[in-house]
Amino acid sequence: MHMTFNKPIIVSCSIGPYPKPLPQGMLDPMPEIRVRFDNGDEKFLFEFYPDEISFSEAEFIGLTEESAQRLKFDRDKRFLQS
């Protein structure tokens, strides 16, 4: 018998805070992606360099954690190849 388990789906997302413009924001922390899943769990997913890639909260709604990590990987890869 094969059982599949549904992975939690992201239902809300917050991004930030964003650093001040350079050079003042040089030492500011990078913005963080934090999400809440349909099972009630909340989680920090990752931080990113906003001068290289960007995200909107809406992009994460409906994704699994794995899909959200893949989104970041794909954006990083595209930036590095540009």
N, C-alpha and C positions, 0 to 999 in steps of 0.2 A: 504494500500500500504506500503510495507516494503522497506526501502532504506538502503543500506550499503555504508559506506564511507571508501575509501581506506586510510589506515594509511600511513604516510610518511615512505619511505624506506631510510636507510642509504646508501649514495653513497661514502663517504670518512670518514676516521677516523685517528686521531692522538693520540698517547700514549706518555706520558712523562711530564716533564722530570723525569728521574729516579734518586733516591737519590744516593749519594756517598756510597761506601761500609762502613759497620759498622766497628769501632765505629764512624768514622768521620761523616757519614751521619745520625746519630741518630736523629738530629733535622730537617733534610731536609724534605720538603713536599713530600707526596706520589705522585706517578704518576697519572695523570688524563686521563680519556678517554673523548675525545671531538670528536663530529661527525658533519657531514653535511648531510642533508636529500635531497631527490630529489625535494622537494618544495623550496629549497634554505635556509631553516632554519639551523642555527648552534646551537649546544647545548653541554653543559658540562653534561655528564651522571653520572659519579661517579669517585671516586679515589679508589685505592686498595693497599694492602700491597704486594709488589713484592717478599718478602721472603716467602709468603704463596701461592699466585696464580699468574698466568701470562696470558697474552693475546697477540694476534697479531692483527694488524690493519685489515688484510684480514678477520678475523672471524666475523667482524661487518658488512661488506659490504653485502647489501641485507636484513638485519634484520630491523624490526621495533624497536622503542624505547623499547617497552614492551619485545620483544624477547631479546634485548641486556641486559636489567635488569635481565631477567631470566637466561641468560648465567652467569652473575656474581653470582647470587644466587646459581646456581648449582655448580659453582666452589668453592664458600665459603663452601657450605654444604659438598662437597666431601673432602675438606681440613680438616674440623672440624671432619669428621667421620674417617679420616685416622689415 
